[in-house]
Amino acid sequence: MVLGAVFLEPKIINELILEHRHFSTIRNQKIYQAMLRLREKGRPIDIVTMIAELGDELGNVGGVSYLTSVAVLCPTTAHVEHYQEIVLEHFKIREIKLAAAGFCHNGTPEEAENLYQTFIAMQELGMKRGRSKEDVLLEIHDELYEDQANRRGVNTGFVSLNRMTGGWNRGDLVILAARPSMGKTAFALNLAMNCSKNGGTVDFFSLEMPDIQLVKRMLSSISAIDGAKWRDAYHLFTERDQTSAEQAMSLYLKWNIQIHDQSRQTVADIRARIQKTRRQFPDSEYLVVIDYLQLIAQTGKHDRHDLAIAAITKELKQIARQYNVPIILLSQLSRGVEQRMDKRPIMSDLRDSGSIEQDADVILLLYRDEYYNTDSKGSNIIEIDIAKQRNGPVGIVKLAFEKEVGRFVEV
């Protein structure tokens, strides 16, 4: 039907997103390729020009009789978008079946990865282009006359950070980067707790620390008990500490925050968990935190490490868009920071920074002067440098870091 629609109204080929490989038969693929060549040459598409363009291939596609039958097959071009969807759906099924057959026949990790990547690619193929401009303008119009407080991003829990970012926007990939011991995991935990406090849902993927350590950190922040005491709570806790810890555990139990601490997690593992959570809590405020990028298990073969990182960040950005969820992705900074007089990080300090800078919607760089200058006046101040923000301002937000209990508060 699609080929017939092009014969009926040649200009409609400009509205198609199909490639020749999407057609199921070789002869239809060759016919569509010939149509595309004629379009590129700026020539009309009809039976005569198609015969000339196909040349020696004419016999392979069924001759003039088949071309004529295709040309008169389509009754109208009004439904060409639906015809195109039918072609794409059949192509998706064929590709998934082929990948599944390869996995069933060989059963190798490479074939499993190929099946997964094929499935993801087929999901995204032919996705709707989006809303009409009328829909977009209507939403902007509503913002002019309606309080949007309930429609902003996921609350960060910090007024100063909310003021700069508007909260974590759904579909955004947020990079949180710092040198070791700057407090990036502690800050990520605070963000997760702040989301949960407000009734939100959090998936925290920890590839470095086990869940018990992370939970102890959160309990320390809630109860204001020195984190060092949790190493030997039996001997170091006072009666007051025990009471505070019990209250903190009761509160933490009510929060919808899940920690996934398997050491080797792939992007596929992360995607599966996000999909399950989205299905369970479709209407909940939802935040995903991943600690950290360089520890995500790589799949497939890449010539260089930076290409592997690029594939990971690209796919995580796609996941954020697909499931309409902000993803906070922690990342390391290169040692180049240590070689400069000014230790404040910049975007180029991100390891494998090219792909990270490109895919990230927001980049946050943490810095504590106290770490490098023990006599610093602002000993507990942490600077959060919003180095990149696609849809908002850049600048520095300062918070106080109570490192003994792992808690961040407004200055």
TALIN-V828924 format. One record per helix or strand of 2 or more residues. SS is the DSSP state (H for helix, E for strand). FROM is the first residue (numbers start at 0). TO is the last residue. If there is no record, write none. Layout:
BEGIN
{{SS & FROM & TO} {SS & FROM & TO}}
END
This chain:
BEGIN
{{H & 1 & 7} {H & 9 & 14} {H & 19 & 21} {H & 25 & 40} {H & 46 & 60} {H & 62 & 70} {H & 79 & 105} {H & 108 & 123} {H & 132 & 144} {H & 148 & 150} {H & 158 & 164} {E & 172 & 177} {H & 183 & 196} {E & 200 & 205} {H & 210 & 222} {H & 226 & 235} {H & 238 & 253} {E & 255 & 259} {H & 266 & 279} {E & 285 & 290} {H & 292 & 294} {H & 304 & 321} {E & 325 & 332} {H & 334 & 338} {H & 346 & 348} {H & 352 & 358} {E & 361 & 366} {H & 368 & 371} {E & 380 & 388} {E & 394 & 401} {E & 406 & 409}}
END
